[in-house]
Amino acid sequence: MRSRWIFYTLIALLSVSVSCSSSSKTAKSSGKALSGTDEQIFIGDTVEKNYDPNVIMKRAESFFDKEDYAEAIIEYQHFLDLHRVHTLASYAQFKLGESHFKQVKRIDRDIDPIYKALEAYQKLRRDYSGSRYDSEAGERIQSCHRMIAQSYLFVGQFYYRRDAYLAAAHRFEAILKQYPDMDVAGDALYYLALTYKEIGAEDWAREKLMAFTERYPNHLHASTGQKLLAALNAKHPTEAVAQATVPSSETTAKVPSSVHAGSSQEPSRTFSPATALTPGSEPAIRSSGTTLCRLGVWC
């Protein structure tokens, strides 16, 4: 009887020991699982926490740090929708722009996120004027404009190489109208002159080449531009002299004599500079057919 009692006692002690050991391992495992910020902010999710500004911000930051910018955008926007006057609202607006901005890696890809980033940065400077992120947002805005201009040049050159001269001219004109002081303006002016020459508008080509050689004497294509201008002037010596003496406003207004009425290259309906650079509002350019080409659209 006594031996049986001792046996049961030993069994009970072993059970307690195993239970304690298992509990300790579970606690350690649980502690390890909850050590990271990502796990902590998602465990115990409730409706109330979906409105908590700190929880929303932690989620957004977690996604941003993991370079999951699409999810970060959702969380930053959710924060701003609920807490627009919060002390972190300007920060959320800035990071919203950053999330869009970082989605673009190359200008030969879809640059729609750049337009969205530009809108977010402009909204930051407008709605949270004087915030600590104002200066950095200004730099980002300039970067966005540079990328848009570079993208237009890339698309214009793409069309030029494929003999789609109307679409190419539209892109180059847009750069010269919207970004005349940027580095890409020199390339746009040079390629616009080449485009005009290819379609037979040699008066316009000479005009652009004259402007190009005067403004960009040290440009990569300066020598080629001078040679091409000399060749065009030799081809039309009388018109070249007349053009040199006519004010630029009158030169711009006249129709090139090298474009004949009734031809498919009628300039009155081909080259209208862009007036806007926002998605969905870009002016269309119509060729002799019915196809419409818009800025930023590969048509």
PEBEL-V677026 format. One record per backbone hydrogen bond with DSSP energy under -1.0 kcal/mol. CO is the residue of the C=O (numbers start at 1). NH is the residue of the N-H. If there is no record, write none. Layout:
# PEBEL-V677026
CO:NH
CO:NH
This chain:
# PEBEL-V677026
1:5
2:6
3:7
4:8
5:9
6:10
7:11
8:12
9:13
10:14
11:15
12:16
13:17
14:18
15:19
16:20
17:21
18:22
19:23
20:24
21:25
22:26
23:27
24:28
25:29
26:30
27:31
28:32
29:33
30:34
32:35
36:40
37:41
39:43
46:50
48:51
52:56
53:57
54:58
55:59
56:60
57:61
58:62
59:63
60:64
61:65
62:66
63:68
64:67
67:69
68:72
69:73
70:74
71:75
72:76
73:77
74:78
75:79
76:80
77:81
78:82
79:83
83:86
86:89
88:92
89:93
90:94
91:95
92:96
93:97
94:98
95:99
96:100
97:101
98:102
100:103
101:104
106:109
111:114
111:115
112:116
113:117
114:118
115:119
116:120
117:121
118:122
119:123
120:124
121:125
122:126
123:127
124:128
128:131
131:134
133:137
134:138
135:139
136:140
137:141
138:142
139:143
140:144
141:145
142:146
143:147
144:148
145:149
146:150
147:151
148:152
149:153
150:154
151:155
152:156
153:157
154:158
155:159
156:160
157:161
159:164
160:163
163:165
164:168
165:169
166:170
167:171
168:172
169:173
170:174
171:175
172:176
173:177
174:178
175:179
179:182
182:185
183:186
184:188
185:189
186:190
187:191
188:192
189:193
190:194
191:195
192:196
193:197
194:198
195:199
196:201
197:200
200:202
201:205
202:206
203:207
204:208
205:209
206:210
207:211
208:212
209:213
210:214
211:215
212:216
216:219
219:222
221:225
222:226
223:227
224:228
225:229
226:230
227:231
228:232
229:233
230:234
231:235
232:236
236:240
237:241
238:242
239:243
240:244
247:251
248:252
249:253
250:254
256:259
260:263
266:269
267:270
267:271
278:281
285:293
293:285
294:297
297:299
